[in-house]
Amino acid sequence: MIARIAARLSDRNRLPRVLNATIDYVANHPMSLFGRVAARRLGTPETPGSTAVTTFPPSEQRVLIAPVNYSGQGRAWSAAIEHAAPSIAARNMAIDVPGGFSFVSDLLVPVSVYHNDRLWQRRQLDAVASHATHVLVEAEEPLFGRLMRRDLRRQIEALRERNVHIAFMAHGTDIRLPSRHVTRTPWSLYNDHAVYTPRLEYLAKHNREILDRSGGPVFVSTPDLLADVSNGIWCPVVVDVSRWQNIERTRCSSENKLRVVHAPSASVNKGTPLVLPVLDRLHQEGVIEFSLVSGVASEDMPAVFHKADVLLDQFRAGSYGVAACEAMAAGAVVVGHVIDDVRDVVKETTGIELPVIEATPDTLEQVLRGLAADRNRLDDIRDAGVGFVSEVHDGRLSAHVLIDSWLKPGTT
């Protein structure tokens, strides 16, 4: 049954070439006729200009992080900055996309307003230019929708003319160049034509040009992106450790099946079809009790991870991110493929070994059988994971990086 699910997941991501080409053209030419029509289909606000804009309390420095808030990270970095430096007021703004995952944000702007409310766009630009001292641009996305023909460089210049300091945060596919990674391993992320499209190559090159021309510090949210941003600075993702902890968690005894969970945000990107046959076989043998999780709201994920002994993270990009950190904080052991370069960056930066158990689609079965047979090792790894996230991903290191490398150089 699980193998059949894998086949469906793979087929679902293989759209006809003509349709992919059309999507790529519209995405690459947002101000073309077709791009403008696509934007209009997002809707228009009933009362233009009525949506709130970003405001700041009186502070020595005022920081805006915008406009995507992937996995709630914009808000998490803002909170980390304020906690570390009370003299800095930090706020985030994000686009509210219907049907997407909803994360807490200081300012959540409907997608129709962001793209099609010219009055809001101008009000937001004026509010940020007049009151912010620093702006962190996420994923090289325009800050003010389609204002100034959606040209991020022009929007940045408008802010710099008002003495606003600009930095960038690269998140992943926005800057990861597929052609650089396509032959790394047989299961590398971009070896699959369902993932490697001309759109991603164009996007990464376009955004790289923005970073090169715009200047300013460039941060990356995961260590693997340092391969694509040579001047990048790793700013770790942040999780609220207390939200994910489970003090009453019970030890997995030798009589119980190993409880294994896989919760891919994008199944093909995470390598789900590559590992489901292995999981199906181990599940049928009774070695593991496997659950494939999808469509679960963010607020319900702690309960999912608390019941798991092992989280299978990802097997293609060679790194780890928010989901892995949340699972470790919840006391689950994380298994996934992480390249040596990423592990080296983590160790050199923090002094701590990354406690993600290495596995590829070829070695996953052996790894899971080993964990199922050695429950004492499972407990040791679990403790190491909780300690790692508490030390590296609770916001303190991230705030230090942003403050020392950009906001107040040399003060921490």
C-alpha atoms as one frame of an Amber mdcrd trajectory, in Angstrom:
protein
   0.000   0.000   0.000   2.747   2.465   0.931   4.540   1.702  -2.332   1.383
   2.629  -4.275   1.269   5.926  -2.389   4.864   6.548  -3.468   3.948   6.063
  -7.113   1.046   8.490  -6.843   3.215  11.090  -5.127   5.759  10.843  -7.925
   3.181  11.075 -10.730   1.411  14.035  -9.159   4.532  16.142  -9.480   5.116
  15.408 -13.175   3.036  18.014 -14.967   2.900  18.213 -18.796   5.884  20.056
 -20.242   3.684  22.738 -21.870   1.970  23.479 -18.565   5.293  23.683 -16.747
   6.621  26.045 -19.418   3.547  28.280 -19.070   3.899  28.400 -15.301   7.594
  29.209 -15.645   6.917  32.040 -18.094   4.316  33.703 -15.869   6.552  33.339
 -12.801   9.594  34.714 -14.617   7.673  37.637 -16.179   5.306  38.871 -13.440
   4.789  42.245 -15.135   3.921  40.746 -18.540   0.307  40.695 -19.733  -0.125
  37.120 -18.519   1.604  37.964 -15.252  -0.713  40.892 -14.616  -3.760  38.755
 -15.426  -2.523  36.078 -12.995  -2.081  38.701 -10.278  -5.585  40.071 -10.838
  -7.009  36.594 -10.337  -5.733  36.802  -6.759  -8.485  39.345  -6.146  -8.676
  42.981  -5.122  -9.489  44.428  -1.688 -12.993  45.722  -1.071 -11.635  48.879
   0.564  -8.236  49.810  -0.885  -5.742  51.109   1.652  -7.658  49.837   4.669
  -5.175  47.107   5.615  -2.818  48.018   8.436   0.842  48.844   7.856   3.895
  48.109  10.003   4.312  50.176  13.166   7.137  50.262  15.725   7.346  51.325
  19.373   9.931  54.013  20.209  13.347  52.325  20.156  16.944  53.059  19.339
  16.760  50.700  16.349  13.686  49.393  14.517  13.924  46.260  12.386  11.454
  44.835   9.872  11.743  41.233   8.630   9.570  40.622   5.554   7.710  39.422
   3.536   7.390  35.585   3.713   7.772  34.283   7.307   8.478  30.734   6.107
   7.775  28.259   8.930   7.258  31.254  11.224  10.942  32.129  11.082  10.502
  35.856  10.413   8.561  36.211  13.640  10.955  33.912  15.511  14.026  35.917
  14.498  12.246  39.141  15.453  11.447  37.806  18.915  15.010  36.534  19.335
  16.441  39.962  18.485  14.185  41.747  20.968  14.972  39.254  23.714  18.719
  39.647  23.185  18.730  43.435  22.762  15.898  45.376  24.460  17.042  48.565
  22.707  15.925  47.068  19.370  12.296  46.822  18.291  11.833  44.056  15.724
   8.683  43.323  13.743   7.806  41.017  10.875   5.331  41.200   8.021   4.096
  38.271   5.930   1.793  37.569   3.009  -1.334  35.594   3.926  -1.807  33.032
   1.147  -5.139  31.126   1.242  -4.626  27.411   1.649  -1.082  27.822   2.926
   0.256  27.109   6.399  -0.649  29.877   8.821   2.045  31.155  11.188   1.881
  33.939  13.747   3.013  37.267  12.311   3.068  40.859  13.563   1.422  41.952
  10.319  -0.374  39.465   8.079  -1.308  40.978   4.723  -3.864  39.299   2.407
  -2.282  38.207  -0.863  -4.793  40.332  -2.813  -3.698  43.425  -0.886   0.004
  42.655  -1.250  -0.258  42.299  -5.034  -3.118  44.589  -6.055  -3.697  47.317
  -3.449  -1.497  50.144  -4.697  -2.620  52.436  -1.859  -1.533  49.908   0.797
   1.763  49.344  -1.005   2.560  53.074  -0.913   1.454  53.409   2.724   3.611
  50.442   3.737   6.612  51.849   1.864   6.190  55.210   3.565   5.743  53.591
   6.996   8.874  51.465   6.637  10.983  54.222   5.069   9.939  56.701   7.763
  10.271  54.524  10.843  12.486  51.466  10.238  16.251  51.686  10.634  16.913
  48.166   9.264  15.065  45.802   6.916  15.837  42.111   6.449  14.507  40.962
   3.054  13.443  37.321   3.048  13.892  35.069   0.005  14.613  38.063  -2.267
  10.865  38.719  -2.530   9.585  42.269  -3.194   8.683  44.032   0.035   5.805
  46.071  -1.371   4.101  43.769  -3.849   3.890  45.042  -7.410   4.884  48.595
  -6.529   7.681  49.927  -8.787   6.904  47.113 -11.240   7.720  44.539  -8.562
  11.409  45.440  -8.812  13.027  44.625  -5.477  16.158  46.614  -6.330  14.116
  49.781  -6.881  12.195  49.182  -3.664  15.464  48.756  -1.771  16.881  51.949
  -3.239  13.779  53.835  -2.108  14.491  52.648   1.435  18.196  53.385   1.278
  17.449  56.932   0.187  15.840  57.271   3.632  18.920  55.759   5.370  17.395
  52.321   5.967  20.024  49.574   6.243  19.265  46.483   4.140  20.255  42.835
   4.599  19.000  39.621   3.025  17.922  36.197   4.259  18.108  33.332   1.738
  15.848  30.414   2.575  16.387  27.626   0.017  15.013  27.281  -3.506  15.174
  31.050  -3.854  18.975  30.869  -4.062  19.930  27.188  -4.466  21.250  26.750
  -8.037  19.996  23.357  -9.325  22.791  22.889 -11.856  25.341  23.033  -9.036
  23.728  20.112  -7.204  22.346  17.918  -9.952  25.094  15.272  -9.960  26.027
  15.205  -6.284  24.350  11.852  -5.554  21.919   9.574  -7.410  19.105  10.799
  -5.153  20.152  14.475  -5.177  17.228  16.867  -5.085  17.590  18.182  -8.628
  18.220  14.846 -10.354  14.418  14.486 -10.557  12.924  16.386 -13.490   9.792
  16.932 -11.400  11.921  19.127  -9.138  14.559  20.507 -11.504  12.660  22.926
 -13.735  14.044  25.878 -15.760  12.087  28.124 -13.402  14.262  27.193 -10.416
  17.488  27.731 -12.350  16.259  31.139 -13.556  15.052  32.104 -10.074  18.353
  31.274  -8.387  20.399  33.157 -10.992  18.052  36.144 -10.866  18.205  36.307
  -7.074  21.966  35.858  -7.062  22.204  38.912  -9.311  20.027  40.889  -6.892
  22.309  39.990  -3.991  25.467  40.807  -5.932  24.201  44.188  -7.123  22.434
  45.285  -3.957  25.228  44.727  -1.457  24.619  44.349   2.247  24.978  41.282
   4.479  23.480  38.021   3.242  22.284  35.469   5.787  21.227  31.888   5.073
  18.761  29.925   7.175  20.378  26.501   6.642  24.101  25.666   6.371  23.856
  23.913   2.982  23.069  27.262   1.326  26.614  28.447   2.020  27.569  26.455
  -1.091  25.401  28.814  -3.143  26.109  32.022  -1.207  29.866  32.181  -0.791
  29.659  35.366   1.306  26.710  34.090   3.324  26.426  33.988   7.105  24.545
  31.120   8.720  21.683  32.352  10.917  20.103  29.240  12.475  16.370  28.666
  12.331  14.589  29.150  15.648  12.114  26.931  17.481  10.273  27.540  20.728
  11.791  24.649  22.678   9.256  24.862  25.513   6.366  24.412  23.061   7.769
  21.124  21.796   9.057  19.572  24.996   7.223  16.621  26.509   8.311  16.113
  30.098   6.110  13.022  30.525   7.508  11.239  27.484   7.979   7.524  28.168
  10.945   5.433  27.091  10.359   3.177  24.082  10.712  -0.344  25.507  12.166
  -3.295  23.644   8.686  -4.876  23.466   7.254  -1.954  21.470   7.601  -1.424
  17.763   9.784   1.515  16.795   7.331   4.367  16.131   8.458   6.077  12.923
   6.888   9.230  11.479   7.473  11.004   8.174   5.799  14.408   7.687   6.998
  15.840   4.361   6.011  19.375   3.439   6.820  18.506  -0.189   7.040  14.762
  -0.738   9.197  14.682  -3.873  11.607  17.291  -2.484  11.980  15.310   0.739
  12.595  12.033  -1.088   9.409  10.390   0.158   8.851   8.153  -2.897  12.437
   6.889  -2.550  12.017   5.584   1.001   8.380   4.461   1.217   9.059   0.947
  -0.157  11.592   0.362   2.635   9.166   1.652   5.239   6.363  -0.514   3.842
   8.552  -3.602   4.149   9.661  -2.855   7.732   6.103  -1.996   8.718   4.807
  -5.304   7.341   7.550  -7.202   9.178   6.606  -5.546  12.461   9.989  -3.879
  12.939   8.443  -0.406  12.921   5.045   1.204  13.270   5.027   3.750  10.452
   2.854   6.853  10.003   2.885   9.135   6.960   1.617  12.528   8.128   0.248
  15.215   5.809  -2.127  18.146   6.052  -1.691  18.542   9.821  -1.854  22.106
  11.124   1.275  23.520  12.749  -0.383  23.777  16.160  -1.132  20.026  16.107
   2.380  18.861  15.217   3.740  18.685  18.807   1.305  15.854  19.543   2.515
  14.023  16.416   6.185  14.282  17.371   5.557  13.408  21.030   4.207  10.006
  19.935   7.154   9.293  17.640  10.429   7.580  18.442  11.924   8.555  15.071
  11.223  11.317  12.582  12.368  10.689   9.034  13.348  14.142   7.836  14.609
  14.427   4.239  16.825  12.419   1.912  17.614  14.723  -1.005  18.768  18.257
  -0.101  21.534  17.094   2.240  20.632  19.395   5.123  18.185  19.846   8.009
  15.689  22.548   8.903  12.789  23.580  11.090  10.964  20.233  11.139  14.075
  18.371  12.276  14.666  20.898  15.071  11.058  20.707  16.232  11.193  16.911
  16.317  14.446  16.898  18.304  12.982  19.396  20.776   9.995  17.069  21.173
  12.292  14.175  22.019  12.212  12.273  18.733  15.347  10.960  17.075  15.823
  12.486  13.618  17.056  10.351  10.730  17.934  11.873   7.366  20.616  12.619
   4.806  22.947  15.470   5.807  26.119  16.053   3.789  29.495  16.316   5.492
  29.878  20.008   4.614  26.751  20.852   6.615  27.864  18.781   9.589  31.269
  20.496   9.473  29.713  23.993   9.494  27.553  23.087  12.483  30.511  21.681
  14.421  32.832  24.588  13.559  30.212  27.210  14.446  28.749  25.688  17.603
  31.290  23.151  18.822  28.523  20.519  18.862  28.062  17.524  16.590  24.765
  17.558  14.694  22.727  14.698  16.257  20.847  13.767  13.075  21.398  10.095
  12.280  22.783   9.776   8.772  20.811   7.682   6.295  20.299   7.627   2.550
  17.589   5.782   0.619  20.139   2.950   0.266  21.031   2.713   3.976  17.740
   3.630   5.663  16.640   0.032   6.254  19.896  -0.848   8.006  19.716   2.292
  10.154  16.137   1.684  11.280  16.788  -1.975  12.064  19.762  -0.896  14.160
  17.745   1.660  16.126  14.939  -0.843  16.700  17.463  -3.323  18.126  19.310
  -0.868  20.398  16.890   1.174  22.495  19.620   2.453  24.816  21.320   4.141
  21.840  17.958   5.625  20.933  17.740   7.287  24.354  21.265   8.693  24.100
  20.578  10.220  20.702  17.284  11.636  21.926  19.014  13.415  24.825  21.666
  14.776  22.478  18.969  16.138  20.146  17.137  17.984  22.915  20.398  19.495
  24.123  21.466  20.497  20.622  18.258  22.358  19.818  18.223  24.049  23.235
  21.741  25.329  22.634  21.769  26.122  18.905  18.183  26.750  17.793  16.476
  28.500  20.721  17.137  31.969  19.239  20.189  33.059  21.197  22.733  32.159
  18.512  20.509  33.567  15.751  20.141  36.894  17.552  23.882  37.012  18.151
  24.553  36.490  14.428  22.099  39.176  13.284  23.174  41.717  15.878  26.915
  41.182  15.619  27.035  40.922  11.822  24.529  43.623  10.944  22.539  45.539
  13.572  25.265  46.421  16.067  28.562  45.048  14.764  31.040  44.099  17.456
  28.729  44.624  20.433  28.102  40.988  21.427
